[in-house]
Amino acid sequence: MTDTGDPYAPQIWSNLHARVHQTLRSRQLLPARSAVMVAVSGGQDSLCLLRLLLDLQSKWRWRLTAAHCDHRWPSDDGIFDFVAQQAARWQVPLVSASAVAPPTGESGARQWRYHTLTAMACAQNCTALVTGHTASDRAETLLFNLIRGSGLTGLKGLIWQRPLRVEDTRELNSGAEISLVRPLLNITRQTTEEFCQSRDIPVWQDVTNRDRRFARPRLRHELLPYLRQQFNPQVETTLNQTAELLATEEDYLTQAAQHLYNRAVAQVDGWRLHRPTLIAAHPALRRRVVRLALIQQMPSHPRFDQIEKVTDLLHSPNRSQSDPLPGGAIALVEGDWIVFKMHSTPPHSSLWKESQPKRHD
């Protein structure tokens, strides 16, 4: 590599550069000459990612822009100035946004952050938003979702890329397509730390990452070390391999379920499911089709027990029905079909009763 005069720029091609370069090429994550926005929190993972992409820029001819989201939490005081100084040192354009009010909780912060980053990517005409999620994050996500009781969709955890939903608002370009890309999913957090140390890259120490009032830090600093010491020293690697397998199998099942959905679901006087078609299918695909159908009927994502109660109607007598769904619809057996109709009276609860399907004579 050429000497840029930047004291923080690496002067040699490292194994990590080669790994990321090969990953980008083999997985076709970031096309050459594309406009790429890099989310930079100021921590070691995002700064490692930004430095790597800047070093690879001459090979790929990307247009790189850094983006920073300030949550306005007390622990973030001064973080924008830190990120801005680093961006100026590396001569990369920086765009930023600050929350009107500090987001509440991890989920609220994540939702605000991705909405804001997507808006900024649209405003900069970028086709990819890149984040510094690592193999360590992927392992934690799989374990976290398993403990919460997630299905296969949640267990696959973080994936290499996925389309971002671009909402039709004034600040976003209608019809824009943006991919969320994670090039470091085969790189551990220890590796990004070593990279930053070897390049003398200063990093922002986010105290919330060690605040054990939150579930993620407890999992990271208590549960994973315990599993590593007591059960499997390579638990992080094992979880990542499992996530990779599950992501591939989830993709296959999603395609198969969509094919079955197209054959089994009809919109005739409302939504309806063709029982003989679903009965002939594998139970795993049946559940997925029922779940997709319930998403059309409910204001929230269906729970496992709700999916099972509709699935049970596949083998129930004519005129059997479910209890009211959240939103007021019921599932009713009419010959070869399960039809969804609005209940005659508003449901008294958003939860289903634990009763068996009813028979109406």
Beta strands, then each sheet from edge to edge (+ up, - down):
strand 1: 35-39
strand 2: 63-70
strand 3: 94-98
strand 4: 128-130
strand 5: 161-164
strand 6: 178-181
strand 7: 265-267
strand 8: 271-274
strand 9: 329-334
strand 10: 337-342
sheet 1: 3+ 2+ 1+ 4+ 6+ 5-
sheet 2: 7+ 8- 10+ 9-
end
